[in-house]
Amino acid sequence: MVDESGFLKKGTHSVGVKRQYSGTAGKVENCQMGTFLSYATRRGNVFLDRRLYLPEDWSADEPRRAQAIVPEQVRSQTKPEQAAEMLAHAWEQGISMRWAVGDEVYGESTPLRDTIRKHGRGYVLAGLAVTTFFRVQLSARFFRADTRRSTRSLFPECCREKSPSR
């Protein structure tokens, strides 16, 4: 599960702080943003990883970076780029997550979806109604993968989750 959260701030010296939209506040506020990775099962959940979001204007401001002691190798990344790195790292460490979930911040990122598929995992990521994630051809008709129809036959065999044997 990937998601971001905001940390409201009063000043301007904390790394990455700026006026930006924060779901925590429900509006544009002076804040830092973090991207988080959690793992959830029926038995519970655990926090796996996190990244502080560094806006581009912060990344490009050398005097500000030096004053805040931001390491040279730290660069500005989008939240989906941060999520892709955290997911890939978790899978490399042997975490068995079969699915990734997230809101439209992550669902709108083709590179993130590609990273998840490259690792042989599935995803449930929100997207805008105008986003086509992929198309499936059945006979001579096309169906959008995000259709509200619940008929399993819309999905090819490769996309169906296997039922456990009883």
QUIURFEN-V308712 format. One record per helix or strand of 3 or more residues. SS is the DSSP state (H for helix, E for strand). FROM is the first residue (numbers start at 1). TO is the last residue. If there is no record, write none. Layout:
SS|FROM|TO, SS|FROM|TO
This chain:
E|2|8, E|18|22, E|27|41, E|44|53, H|56|60, H|62|68, H|79|92, E|99|102, H|104|107, H|110|118, E|122|125, E|135|138, E|141|144, H|152|154, H|157|159
